[in-house]
C-alpha cells in the first residue's frame, strides 16, 4: 500500500473515532508532516485521498475541515472499493447462491472484452448489512485475470482476495444506477414482495492498467440502499 494511503487510513480512523471533533478540522500540513514523518507531497496526497472519500474539504486560506453530512450507510460513488470495506463499521455477511465456471455469452464477451474461449465465473450472492438483506449481486469474473475463485472466497470479500492475495490494483468502477421492478426470486431473497421497486447498478470493474476483470448487476433493497455523490459549487 502507498505511504499516503497508509497515512490517510490512520487519519480516517481518527476522524471516525471523533479525534478532531473539538476543532472540526485537521492539523496543519506542518503538524501532519512531523506527526507522520513524511514529505509535504505525501501529506497532500493523503488529504486529497480523504477528500475523494468524502471525509474532509479544504477551505482556501483556512485549512482542511471535516466534511459533515448524513452519509452513514451510504455507498460512496466517488471511491467504491467493495461492500465489506465500504461498510467497515458494520457487519457485512454473504450467502453464496451459486458459483459456476463456464464459457461466456456474446454479451459477456463484449462487456469483459475477453476471448470467447475464456472461462468466466458466474457468481450470485446475497449480501447482508447488520443482518438485513441489502443486495443481490450477479457478478461475472474473467478467470484469466481473477483465477481460482473458490466457494470460501466467494463467501467473503472477493475484492480483498483480488487486492491481498492476487496483488492486483483495482482502479476503476463504472456504475450506472437505475430503478426497476423486482422479480419473484430477488424479492424473496431481499424479503420484499414480487413487483416492488429496486435500485439497480450495472458495473464494469477495471484494474489500474485498464484491464476489465469483472462486470456485474447489483439489485439493492430499495429501502436500505443509498448512494453518496460528492459535489462542489464551482
Protein Blocks (a to p, Z undefined) as FASTA:
>chain_A
ZZklmmmmmmmmmmmnommmmnopacdfklmmmmnopafklmmmmmmmmmmnopaccdeh
iaccdddddfehiacfklggbjklmmmmbccddddfbdcdddddfklmmmnopafklccd
dddddddeehiafbdcdddddfklmghiafklmmmcfklmmmmmnopacfbdcddddddd
ddfklmmmnopaehiacdddddddddfkopafbdcdddddfklgccddddddZZ
